[in-house]
Amino acid sequence: MLTLTQALVDQIVAHARKDHPDEACGVVAGPAGSDRPERFIPMLNAAMSPTFYEFDSGDLLKLYREMDDRDEEPVVIYHSHTATEAYPSRTDISYANEPGAHYVLVSTADTDGAGEFQFRSFRIVEGEVTEEEVQVVEAY
């Protein structure tokens, strides 16, 4: 299960809305080994595409160095889907290289009649996708 604060959910959703119609992407870092997302880090979608996201390699290297210096790790890796449901695509699965991370997808398309946004979390390990429950709390 992914537990995160309402403030982090709001920041992720706001980023997805802001970048629409392009996919938004980013990371929520937390203390290494804690599984507690704390620091919201919106990233630039270097692909600038409504159907694909890509972290800029230089930005990503800088981020990993910064997290290492702060004894952090990527607890959540998020991105948005602008025209499809919030479920990992084949490309998303092939790029998922953090087996300990929660992969959050936000859909800015109304594909299920449940409203404008879907917010879902998955674990992706060795190509296998498992959806997990999302628990939203006011504070840790």
Salt bridges, closest charged atoms under 4 A:
ASP19 OD2 - HIS15 NE2 3.05
ASP19 OD1 - LYS18 NZ 3.14
ASP35 OD1 - HIS102 NE2 2.67
ASP35 OD1 - ARG123 NH2 3.84
GLU38 OE2 - ARG36 NE 2.45
GLU66 OE2 - ARG39 NH1 2.60
GLU72 OE1 - ARG39 NH2 2.62
GLU72 OE2 - ARG70 NE 3.44
GLU85 OE1 - ARG120 NH1 3.14
ASP92 OD2 - HIS79 NE2 3.09
ASP92 OD2 - HIS81 NE2 2.97
GLU131 OE1 - ARG120 NH2 2.76
GLU132 OE2 - HIS102 ND1 2.39
GLU132 OE1 - ARG123 NE 3.40
